[in-house]
Amino acid sequence: MLVEKLPPVKATLQPSNHPYLNGAWTPQHEEVSAFDLDVIEGAIPDDIDGIYLRNTENQLHQPLGRYHPFDGDGMIHQIDFSGGKASYRNRFVRTRCFAAEQDAGGSLWGGLMDRTGTSKRPGFGAHGGLKDSSSTDIIVHAGKAVSTFYQCGEGYVLDPETLDQSGVASWVPLDGISAHPKVDERTGELLFFNYSKHAPYMHYGVVGPDGKLAHYVPVPLPGPRLPHDMMFTPNWSILCDFPLFWDEELLKRDVHVTRLHEGMPSRFALIPRYGQPEDIRWFEADPTFVLHFINAYEEGDEVILDGYFEEDPYPPPIESAGEYAHMMAYVDEHSFKPKLHRWRFNLADGTTKEERLDDRILEFGMMNQRFLGLPYRYAYSTTSKPGWFLFNGFVKHDLEAGASEQVMLEDGRYGSEAPFAPRTDAKDEDDGYLVSFVIDENRGTSECILIDCKRFSEGPICRIALPHKISSGTHAHWVERQDLRKYG
């Protein structure tokens, strides 16, 4: 393995006993490029050709107030597969807020759990006045990677192969973009939404394959909301209005506290891809909150949506966590209990039917992106360590047969969101690999693993050493080389 280190960035973070500044969440401040990665076990297949990108949280500076893991500075980790070999890069996302704190030599913004007034730079940052660390998700559209922030950030552009950066995406509106825009690989369009604390509270947009904003319309809501994800089919984009959102009375005093509004249903907005507000079809469903969807498709008069229904979206604090009681509950899947779920929206009669697809606690679903928006058979979920935001296993769902297979990691080993990477000559929907980074707390190392989805229950067929231990984070993405070549 050949490793090239970049000059260090400024960091002022001090040692802490904070649960999300230690262990698998210990921030990584080193940036490197590494070539000819060493294989620990197995061999790198020569029929995987593309790039895995993973966004992580890496706090650089001493927090001004109470730290939340989603406050950390965004860092993209990349592993590039080609010809049976692999290389690795990692880079901080050079947001405007990152640059400002590098110039200042310390934190300028409070975090998610801090009250208004903590920040030294109010009015400059992401939706809600937080630091836009662009640390939530990363996607690839029109040959460029775009990193996002969960509170409607600006969206930052990177070259997926080199991680060279070119600032804010030119098409991003004033209210920013949500954490999870979607790319329709068949049309080359990117679909997104945003939300805000001012009317109409939500907008929806489409970016063309040329990277230009092609459509942008309001989606009026009754008040400020906190939607997180969306999905699409060939004819419809699906947006959400859930009963978990800001407490209105506290918000009038600029205090941001969420609560579950009893008696309110979940609502789903179906809007034609280039539709207007008057074209929206609203469907009601059981109250919940959904962080992430897997896929949606059309079947006769129905639009079918799969995602993770939270059984307890407003969980009680984990008292044993002391001062971190509320924070630990909201990042622990075993507290809010997401379950794989299906919604059926009937366009003919306006009704909604729901069914549970799996009763295990699961989240962070992935599938073969070639089938995104279309009928599909296979989905892949992560399992999590009780009490923590740490992934400890993977599940393959056969939605047609109603069956599943599971792979669990050894104690002390934690994975990342695991996209599906099709084989270069794939013939079947599940003909490919799950790709995941693994943090090994037992050895103080990190690696990349590949799971052959045709032999899923056998576990990793290949383990590849990374040059340093990485920090945990949220989302990841796979892009095939052939898709990058379309854009030069």
C-alpha positions as CSV (number, residue, x, y, z in Angstrom):
1,M,0.0,0.0,0.0
2,L,1.4,3.4,-1.0
3,V,0.0,6.3,1.2
4,E,0.3,10.0,0.5
5,K,-0.6,12.3,3.3
6,L,-2.0,15.8,2.7
7,P,-1.0,18.8,4.9
8,P,-3.0,18.8,8.2
9,V,-6.0,21.0,8.7
10,K,-6.5,23.1,11.8
11,A,-8.1,21.2,14.7
12,T,-8.8,22.3,18.3
13,L,-10.9,19.4,19.6
14,Q,-9.8,18.3,23.1
15,P,-10.1,14.8,24.6
16,S,-13.6,14.1,25.8
17,N,-15.7,11.4,27.4
18,H,-18.6,12.2,25.0
19,P,-20.0,8.9,23.7
20,Y,-20.0,10.1,20.1
21,L,-16.4,11.5,20.2
22,N,-14.9,8.2,21.1
23,G,-14.7,4.6,20.0
24,A,-16.1,4.0,16.5
25,W,-17.1,7.7,16.4
26,T,-13.6,9.0,17.2
27,P,-13.1,11.9,14.6
28,Q,-10.5,11.3,11.9
29,H,-8.6,14.4,11.0
30,E,-6.0,13.0,8.6
31,E,-6.5,13.2,4.8
32,V,-4.7,10.7,2.6
33,S,-4.6,9.1,-0.8
34,A,-3.7,5.4,-0.8
35,F,-3.0,3.1,-3.8
36,D,-2.7,-0.7,-4.2
37,L,-4.6,-1.4,-1.0
38,D,-3.6,-4.6,0.8
39,V,-6.1,-7.4,0.8
40,I,-6.5,-9.0,4.3
41,E,-8.6,-11.9,3.1
42,G,-9.9,-13.3,-0.2
43,A,-9.3,-11.4,-3.4
44,I,-10.8,-8.3,-5.1
45,P,-13.1,-9.5,-7.8
46,D,-12.3,-8.2,-11.3
47,D,-16.0,-7.8,-12.2
48,I,-16.6,-4.9,-9.9
49,D,-15.8,-1.5,-11.5
50,G,-16.9,1.7,-9.8
51,I,-16.6,3.9,-6.7
52,Y,-18.0,3.6,-3.2
53,L,-18.4,7.0,-1.4
54,R,-19.2,7.3,2.3
55,N,-20.0,10.5,4.2
56,T,-18.9,10.7,7.9
57,E,-18.9,13.0,10.9
58,N,-15.5,14.3,12.1
59,Q,-15.6,17.2,14.6
60,L,-12.5,19.4,14.2
61,H,-13.0,22.1,16.8
62,Q,-14.0,22.2,20.4
63,P,-17.8,22.5,20.5
64,L,-19.3,25.8,21.7
65,G,-22.0,23.9,23.6
66,R,-23.4,20.4,23.7
67,Y,-22.2,18.2,21.0
68,H,-24.5,16.0,18.8
69,P,-22.9,13.4,16.4
70,F,-24.7,15.1,13.5
71,D,-22.8,18.3,14.2
72,G,-19.5,16.8,13.0
73,D,-17.5,18.2,10.0
74,G,-18.3,16.2,6.8
75,M,-15.6,14.0,5.4
76,I,-16.0,11.9,2.3
77,H,-14.2,8.5,2.2
78,Q,-13.8,6.8,-1.2
79,I,-12.7,3.4,-2.4
80,D,-12.2,3.0,-6.1
81,F,-12.4,-0.6,-7.6
82,S,-10.9,-1.3,-11.1
83,G,-9.2,-4.3,-12.6
84,G,-9.1,-6.3,-9.4
85,K,-7.3,-3.5,-7.5
86,A,-8.5,-0.8,-5.1
87,S,-7.4,2.7,-4.1
88,Y,-8.6,5.0,-1.3
89,R,-9.0,8.7,-0.6
90,N,-10.6,10.8,2.1
91,R,-11.3,14.6,2.2
92,F,-13.1,17.0,4.4
93,V,-15.9,18.8,2.5
94,R,-14.7,22.3,2.1
95,T,-18.0,24.1,2.9
96,R,-18.2,27.8,3.5
97,C,-18.6,27.0,7.2
98,F,-15.5,24.8,7.2
99,A,-13.4,27.6,5.6
100,A,-14.7,30.1,8.1
101,E,-13.8,27.9,11.1
102,Q,-10.4,27.2,9.6
103,D,-9.8,30.9,9.3
104,A,-11.1,31.5,12.9
105,G,-9.1,28.6,14.3
106,G,-12.2,27.3,16.2
107,S,-15.9,26.7,16.3
108,L,-18.3,29.4,15.2
109,W,-21.6,27.6,15.4
110,G,-23.5,25.8,18.1
111,G,-25.0,22.4,17.4
112,L,-28.3,20.6,17.1
113,M,-28.8,20.5,20.9
114,D,-27.8,24.1,21.6
115,R,-30.2,27.0,22.1
116,T,-30.4,30.0,19.8
117,G,-27.6,32.5,20.5
118,T,-24.8,29.9,21.0
119,S,-23.4,30.6,17.5
120,K,-20.9,33.3,16.9
121,R,-22.0,33.6,13.2
122,P,-25.8,33.7,13.3
123,G,-27.5,34.0,10.0
124,F,-24.7,32.3,8.1
125,G,-25.0,28.5,7.8
126,A,-27.6,25.9,7.0
127,H,-31.4,25.9,7.5
128,G,-32.1,26.9,11.1
129,G,-28.8,28.7,11.6
130,L,-26.7,25.5,12.1
131,K,-23.3,25.0,10.6
132,D,-23.7,23.4,7.2
133,S,-21.1,20.6,7.5
134,S,-22.5,18.8,4.4
135,S,-22.0,15.6,6.4
136,T,-25.2,13.6,5.8
137,D,-25.4,12.0,2.4
138,I,-23.6,11.9,-0.9
139,I,-25.0,11.1,-4.4
140,V,-23.7,11.2,-7.9
141,H,-25.5,13.2,-10.6
142,A,-24.3,14.1,-14.1
143,G,-20.9,12.7,-13.3
144,K,-20.5,14.9,-10.2
145,A,-20.8,13.9,-6.5
146,V,-23.0,16.1,-4.3
147,S,-22.7,16.0,-0.5
148,T,-25.7,17.1,1.5
149,F,-26.7,18.2,5.0
150,Y,-29.8,16.9,6.9
151,Q,-31.1,20.4,7.8
152,C,-31.3,21.6,4.2
153,G,-27.8,22.6,3.4
154,E,-26.3,24.1,0.2
155,G,-25.1,20.9,-1.5
156,Y,-21.4,20.7,-2.3
157,V,-19.9,19.4,-5.5
158,L,-16.9,16.9,-5.7
159,D,-15.3,14.9,-8.4
160,P,-16.2,11.3,-7.5
161,E,-12.8,10.0,-8.7
162,T,-10.4,12.6,-7.3
163,L,-12.5,14.2,-4.6
164,D,-11.5,17.6,-6.0
165,Q,-14.1,20.2,-5.0
166,S,-15.8,23.0,-6.8
167,G,-18.1,24.6,-4.1
168,V,-21.9,24.9,-4.0
169,A,-23.9,23.3,-6.8
170,S,-25.1,26.1,-9.1
171,W,-28.7,24.9,-9.1
172,V,-29.3,24.8,-5.3
173,P,-32.2,27.2,-4.3
174,L,-32.0,29.8,-1.5
175,D,-33.7,27.4,0.9
176,G,-31.2,24.7,0.2
177,I,-31.8,21.0,-0.5
178,S,-32.9,18.2,1.8
179,A,-30.5,15.4,2.9
180,H,-31.7,12.9,0.3
181,P,-32.2,14.0,-3.3
182,K,-32.8,11.1,-5.8
183,V,-31.3,10.4,-9.2
184,D,-33.4,8.7,-11.9
185,E,-30.7,6.8,-13.9
186,R,-33.0,6.3,-16.8
187,T,-33.6,10.0,-17.5
188,G,-30.5,11.5,-15.8
189,E,-32.7,13.8,-13.7
190,L,-32.2,14.7,-10.1
191,L,-35.3,15.2,-7.9
192,F,-35.1,17.1,-4.6
193,F,-37.2,19.0,-2.0
194,N,-36.5,21.4,0.8
195,Y,-38.3,22.7,3.8
196,S,-38.2,25.9,5.9
197,K,-39.9,27.8,8.7
198,H,-41.6,30.2,6.4
199,A,-44.6,29.7,4.1
200,P,-45.2,27.7,1.9
201,Y,-42.8,25.5,4.1
202,M,-41.7,23.1,1.3
203,H,-40.6,23.2,-2.3
204,Y,-40.0,20.5,-4.8
205,G,-37.6,20.6,-7.8
206,V,-36.0,18.8,-10.7
207,V,-32.5,19.2,-12.0
208,G,-31.9,18.1,-15.6
209,P,-29.1,15.9,-16.8
210,D,-27.3,19.1,-17.9
211,G,-27.0,20.1,-14.2
212,K,-29.5,23.0,-14.5
213,L,-32.6,23.6,-12.5
214,A,-35.5,22.6,-14.7
215,H,-38.5,22.8,-12.4
216,Y,-39.1,24.3,-8.9
217,V,-42.6,24.6,-7.3
218,P,-44.1,25.1,-3.8
219,V,-45.7,22.3,-1.9
220,P,-47.8,24.2,0.6
221,L,-47.9,22.7,4.1
222,P,-49.9,23.8,7.2
223,G,-46.7,24.9,9.0
224,P,-43.0,24.1,9.5
225,R,-42.3,20.5,9.2
226,L,-39.2,18.1,9.3
227,P,-39.4,15.7,6.4
228,H,-36.2,13.9,5.7
229,D,-36.5,11.6,2.6
230,M,-38.4,11.3,-0.6
231,M,-38.9,8.7,-3.4
232,F,-40.1,8.6,-7.0
233,T,-41.6,6.5,-9.7
234,P,-41.6,7.2,-13.5
235,N,-44.7,9.4,-13.2
236,W,-44.7,10.6,-9.5
237,S,-42.5,12.1,-6.9
238,I,-43.5,11.3,-3.3
239,L,-43.1,13.8,-0.5
240,C,-44.0,13.6,3.2
241,D,-45.8,15.5,6.0
242,F,-45.4,13.6,9.3
243,P,-46.8,14.5,12.8
244,L,-43.3,14.7,14.3
245,F,-42.2,18.3,14.0
246,W,-41.4,21.5,15.9
247,D,-43.4,22.4,19.0
248,E,-45.2,25.5,17.7
249,E,-45.4,27.4,20.9
250,L,-41.7,27.0,21.6
251,L,-40.8,27.8,18.0
252,K,-42.4,31.2,18.5
253,R,-39.7,31.8,21.1
254,D,-37.1,30.5,18.6
255,V,-36.7,27.3,20.7
256,H,-36.3,24.2,18.4
257,V,-37.8,21.2,20.2
258,T,-39.7,18.4,18.4
259,R,-42.7,16.6,19.6
260,L,-45.3,14.1,18.3
261,H,-48.5,15.8,17.5
262,E,-51.1,13.3,18.7
263,G,-54.2,12.8,16.5
264,M,-52.5,13.9,13.3
265,P,-52.0,11.3,10.5
266,S,-49.0,10.9,8.3
267,R,-49.5,12.5,4.8
268,F,-47.9,11.6,1.5
269,A,-47.9,14.0,-1.4
270,L,-47.8,12.5,-4.9
271,I,-46.9,15.1,-7.5
272,P,-46.2,14.5,-11.2
273,R,-42.5,14.9,-11.9
274,Y,-43.1,18.3,-13.6
275,G,-46.4,19.0,-11.8
276,Q,-47.8,22.1,-10.2
277,P,-49.2,22.5,-6.7
278,E,-52.8,22.0,-7.9
279,D,-51.7,18.6,-9.3
280,I,-50.7,17.2,-5.9
281,R,-52.6,14.1,-4.6
282,W,-52.5,13.8,-0.8
283,F,-52.9,10.4,0.9
284,E,-53.3,9.9,4.6
285,A,-51.7,7.0,6.6
286,D,-51.0,5.8,10.1
287,P,-49.0,8.3,12.2
288,T,-45.3,7.7,12.3
289,F,-42.0,9.3,11.2
290,V,-39.9,7.9,8.4
291,L,-36.2,8.6,8.1
292,H,-35.6,6.6,5.0
293,F,-37.3,4.9,2.1
294,I,-36.0,2.1,-0.1
295,N,-38.0,2.3,-3.3
296,A,-41.3,3.1,-5.0
297,Y,-43.0,1.8,-8.1
298,E,-46.3,1.7,-9.9
299,E,-48.6,-1.3,-10.2
300,G,-52.0,-0.8,-11.9
301,D,-53.9,2.0,-10.1
302,E,-51.5,1.9,-7.1
303,V,-48.2,3.6,-6.2
304,I,-46.3,1.4,-3.9
305,L,-43.7,2.8,-1.4
306,D,-41.3,0.8,0.8
307,G,-39.5,2.3,3.8
308,Y,-39.0,2.1,7.6
309,F,-42.0,2.9,9.8
310,E,-41.0,4.1,13.2
311,E,-43.2,2.5,15.9
312,D,-42.1,5.0,18.5
313,P,-41.0,8.2,16.7
314,Y,-40.9,10.2,20.0
315,P,-39.0,7.8,22.3
316,P,-38.4,8.4,26.0
317,P,-34.9,9.4,27.1
318,I,-32.4,6.6,27.9
319,E,-32.0,7.6,31.6
320,S,-28.9,5.4,32.1
321,A,-27.1,7.8,29.6
322,G,-27.2,10.7,32.1
323,E,-26.7,14.1,30.5
324,Y,-26.9,12.4,27.0
325,A,-30.3,10.7,27.8
326,H,-32.3,12.5,25.0
327,M,-29.6,12.4,22.4
328,M,-28.9,8.7,22.9
329,A,-32.6,7.9,22.5
330,Y,-33.0,9.8,19.2
331,V,-29.9,8.1,17.6
332,D,-30.7,4.6,18.9
333,E,-32.9,2.6,16.4
334,H,-33.9,0.3,19.3
335,S,-35.6,3.3,20.9
336,F,-37.6,4.6,17.9
337,K,-38.1,1.1,16.4
338,P,-38.0,1.4,12.6
339,K,-39.6,-1.6,10.8
340,L,-39.7,-2.4,7.1
341,H,-43.1,-1.3,5.9
342,R,-45.1,-0.9,2.7
343,W,-47.7,1.8,1.8
344,R,-50.0,1.4,-1.2
345,F,-51.6,4.6,-2.5
346,N,-54.7,3.9,-4.7
347,L,-55.0,6.6,-7.4
348,A,-58.5,5.5,-8.3
349,D,-60.2,5.8,-4.9
350,G,-57.7,7.8,-2.9
351,T,-57.2,5.2,-0.2
352,T,-54.0,4.0,1.5
353,K,-53.3,0.4,2.5
354,E,-50.3,-0.5,4.7
355,E,-48.5,-3.8,5.6
356,R,-45.4,-4.8,7.6
357,L,-42.7,-6.5,5.6
358,D,-40.3,-7.4,8.4
359,D,-40.8,-7.1,12.2
360,R,-37.1,-6.7,13.0
361,I,-35.6,-3.3,13.9
362,L,-33.9,-2.3,10.6
363,E,-32.9,0.9,8.7
364,F,-30.6,2.4,6.1
365,G,-32.0,0.3,3.2
366,M,-30.3,-0.1,-0.2
367,M,-31.2,-1.8,-3.4
368,N,-30.0,-2.2,-7.0
369,Q,-30.1,1.4,-8.3
370,R,-30.9,0.2,-11.8
371,F,-34.4,-0.7,-10.4
372,L,-34.9,2.6,-8.5
373,G,-38.5,3.7,-9.2
374,L,-39.4,0.4,-10.8
375,P,-40.8,-3.0,-9.5
376,Y,-38.0,-4.8,-7.7
377,R,-37.4,-7.9,-5.7
378,Y,-34.4,-7.5,-3.4
379,A,-33.7,-4.9,-0.7
380,Y,-30.8,-4.7,1.8
381,S,-31.1,-3.3,5.4
382,T,-28.7,-2.8,8.3
383,T,-29.1,-4.0,11.8
384,S,-27.8,-1.9,14.7
385,K,-26.3,-2.3,18.1
386,P,-28.9,-1.7,20.9
387,G,-28.3,1.7,22.5
388,W,-26.1,3.1,19.8
389,F,-26.0,4.5,16.3
390,L,-23.7,1.7,15.0
391,F,-24.4,-0.9,12.3
392,N,-23.6,-4.5,13.3
393,G,-25.1,-6.5,10.5
394,F,-26.8,-6.7,7.1
395,V,-30.1,-8.3,5.9
396,K,-31.0,-9.3,2.3
397,H,-34.8,-9.2,1.8
398,D,-36.4,-11.3,-1.0
399,L,-39.6,-9.3,-1.2
400,E,-41.2,-11.6,-3.7
401,A,-40.6,-14.8,-1.7
402,G,-41.0,-13.1,1.7
403,A,-37.7,-14.5,2.8
404,S,-34.4,-13.0,4.1
405,E,-30.8,-13.8,4.9
406,Q,-28.7,-12.1,7.6
407,V,-25.0,-11.5,8.1
408,M,-23.8,-10.3,11.5
409,L,-20.4,-8.7,12.2
410,E,-18.3,-9.8,15.1
411,D,-18.6,-7.9,18.4
412,G,-16.6,-4.7,18.2
413,R,-16.9,-4.5,14.4
414,Y,-19.2,-1.9,12.9
415,G,-20.2,-1.4,9.3
416,S,-21.5,1.4,7.2
417,E,-24.5,1.9,4.9
418,A,-23.9,-0.7,2.2
419,P,-24.9,0.1,-1.4
420,F,-25.3,-2.6,-4.0
421,A,-22.6,-2.7,-6.7
422,P,-23.7,-4.7,-9.8
423,R,-21.2,-7.0,-11.4
424,T,-20.0,-5.6,-14.7
425,D,-21.7,-8.4,-16.6
426,A,-24.7,-8.7,-14.2
427,K,-27.8,-10.6,-15.6
428,D,-29.9,-10.7,-12.4
429,E,-31.1,-8.0,-10.0
430,D,-29.0,-9.5,-7.1
431,D,-26.0,-10.3,-9.2
432,G,-23.4,-8.1,-7.5
433,Y,-21.9,-7.1,-4.1
434,L,-22.7,-5.2,-1.0
435,V,-19.9,-2.7,-0.2
436,S,-19.3,-1.5,3.3
437,F,-16.5,0.1,5.4
438,V,-16.0,-1.6,8.7
439,I,-14.5,-0.1,11.8
440,D,-12.8,-2.7,14.0
441,E,-12.6,-1.4,17.5
442,N,-10.9,-4.6,18.7
443,R,-7.8,-3.9,16.5
444,G,-8.1,-0.1,16.1
445,T,-8.3,-0.4,12.3
446,S,-10.7,0.0,9.4
447,E,-11.3,-2.1,6.2
448,C,-13.6,-2.5,3.3
449,I,-15.7,-5.6,2.9
450,L,-17.5,-7.1,-0.1
451,I,-20.4,-9.5,0.3
452,D,-21.5,-11.5,-2.8
453,C,-25.3,-11.1,-2.8
454,K,-25.7,-14.4,-4.7
455,R,-24.0,-16.1,-1.7
456,F,-25.2,-13.6,0.9
457,S,-25.2,-15.7,4.1
458,E,-21.6,-16.7,3.6
459,G,-20.6,-13.2,4.6
460,P,-17.6,-11.2,3.3
461,I,-15.7,-12.8,0.4
462,C,-13.1,-10.0,0.5
463,R,-11.6,-7.8,3.2
464,I,-9.4,-4.8,2.2
465,A,-7.3,-2.8,4.6
466,L,-7.7,0.9,4.8
467,P,-4.7,3.1,5.7
468,H,-6.2,4.5,8.9
469,K,-9.2,4.0,11.2
470,I,-12.1,6.0,10.0
471,S,-15.0,7.6,12.0
472,S,-18.6,6.4,11.7
473,G,-21.2,8.4,10.0
474,T,-24.5,8.2,8.1
475,H,-24.9,7.6,4.3
476,A,-23.0,6.1,1.3
477,H,-23.4,5.7,-2.4
478,W,-22.1,3.5,-5.2
479,V,-21.5,4.7,-8.8
480,E,-20.7,2.4,-11.7
481,R,-17.7,3.4,-13.9
482,Q,-19.8,3.1,-17.0
483,D,-22.1,5.8,-15.6
484,L,-19.2,8.2,-15.0
485,R,-17.9,7.6,-18.5
486,K,-21.2,9.1,-19.9
487,Y,-20.1,12.5,-18.7
488,G,-16.4,12.3,-19.6
